[in-house]
Amino acid sequence: MPTMTRRSWKTPGAAHSNFIQLQDKSRMWLREEADLTLRHLSEIYHRLNCFAIISRLPVELLLKIFAYVFEASNTHNLSGINITHVCRHWRAVALGAPTLWSCIIPRSYPLVAEYLRRAENIPLKLQWHHAHKPPAISFDTLEKYTSRIASVDMSVPANFVYEFTLLFIRPWLKLEYLSLQSTYDPSRPLQVPVVDFRSFDQRPPQNLRFLRLDGVAPGSWNHHPSVYRGLRALHLLHHYDGDLAPSMDQFLRVLESCAVLEDLKMVASGPRLPLNASCYPKVLRKVTMERLSTLVLACLRGGDVAFLLAHLIIPESTHVHLHQIATFTFQSTSGIACCLPPDHSGLRFLDGMSRVEVKMDKDGVILRAFHEPHEERTEPCLRIVVRDYQKEFSGIAVSSTLFQLGSTFQHSPLTTLSLTLPLFLVKSLDSWRRILSSLSTVTTLIVQLTPNDYTVALKMFLEALTIFPTPSVTVLPKLTSLHLLQLPRTELMASKEHIKQCAGSRRAAMGGCSAFRLVINGSVRRLS
């Protein structure tokens, strides 16, 4: 009986007898043949596509292809121009879409002139992303087009930043996005160019919503032009020169002028603690950031993050990322406390957290916290990273962080605590009890052991959780679920009696097995 083979598909005159007597075939055979047939059809249609006439491709599909090509050509070649020479239909479609030509890359004057002509009257984007290569044309050639530019994204050597800012005296009627980055040349001394926004005062950009200065500093913090007034996002990055940093009073006035600010990001920039400070300067005033949804603060000097936070009132809904080196100039402290001021009254984002995770890595401690509606999200509502690159990390920051959890989240309905750290960093049974007794609302405790943990540390931790008939300290009175993850079998057997005693006392105190769960390596365990 003839069978369906790969060869029969390649033969144009394949006999119809290949399909007879299918009723005698098994279901498995039919499924295999169906899968093979579909694969053959897919390959045939794929080959047929190679013969399709390009002028008959739908305009919508062509525009998507063109957009991809133009995006790729922005940094490398002239594909955007070349694509209009494929055929008359392609040329008509490309020239009929001014948005394709709206991104201006200052590579050569003829190319820029052609893009400007084809973009007609729509808003323009000015872009240059060559770290150590200046634009091929002078910025003077763009003078008469500034009123059409809606977006500026420039990454240029320091001396060209100043040349570009000379254009600020021109009208920027449609400017919404302004990003200036000064690239660092390792062969030259570090230079932070200064931008004077006072030129904007004559014709302020009323539509500016995003301002990003990377390695670029405002020329004067005392002058507050209209450039800040309508900002939704302000990113100030890498102002390493301390002489260019604003005073706290100067920076607070800038924030007060940003009445509708939603996104504030500061990395190695902003006001700093005085080098000779022996304590925190007195907080004379605070600025309320009513609309702030995202706050990122990363400082290279110890205490600068907390210094700025002490002067802000931040809503509970704000997502906050704090990154700090764990060193202080005037006091000895560690853990997340070095990122937070002593007074938490303005830090409303600390309230409402229902889940907290503490993790140790080779350089420091990472804390992640989530509001109850956002527990399942990947990105936390609060992230605090404390690093120490100057010496070998000893675990002091981790143990300090554990002691600080209760006071930090005292106004939060904290129900889940996850720990991924060596248990032996907490040195005594009393220390564990003090840490856990400050977290009275926790119902779920997740502990992921590390390879460095050993039986003595695990037993001490379990003993701290065990409820005795006459406990001196009540720890986690509402705990209903204990998870021990990555627990090796050898450690499990060595700690078996302590685990049984801990779980048994918890179940007895909660009124039975159904009220308390013990989960080891993902599996619910019975006491036996």
Secondary structure, DSSP 8 states (H G I E B T S, - for coil): -----HHHHHSTT--GGGGTTGGGS-HHHHHHHHHHHHHHHHHHHHHHHTTS-GGGS-HHHHHHHHHHHHHHHTSS--HHHHGGGS-HHHHHHHHT-GGGG-EE--S-HHHHHHHHHHTTTS-EEEEEE-TT---SS-GGGGGGGGGGEEEEEEEEEHHHHHHHHGGGGS--TT--EEEEEEE--TTS-----EE-GGGGGSS--TT--EEEEES-EES-SS---GGGTT-SEEEEE----GGG---HHHHHHHHHH-TT--EEEEES-S----TT-SS-------EE-TT--EEEEEESSTTHHHHHHTTEEB-TT-EEEEEEES--SSS---GGGGGS-S--TTBGGGTTEEEEEEEEETTEEEEEEEEGGGTT-SS-SEEEEEE--SS---SHHHHHHHHHHHHHTTTS---EEEEES-GGGS--HHHHHHHHHT-TT--EEEEE--TT--HHHHHHHHHHH---SS-SS---TT--EEEEES--HHHHHHTHHHHHHHHHHHHHHHTSGGG-EEEETTEE----
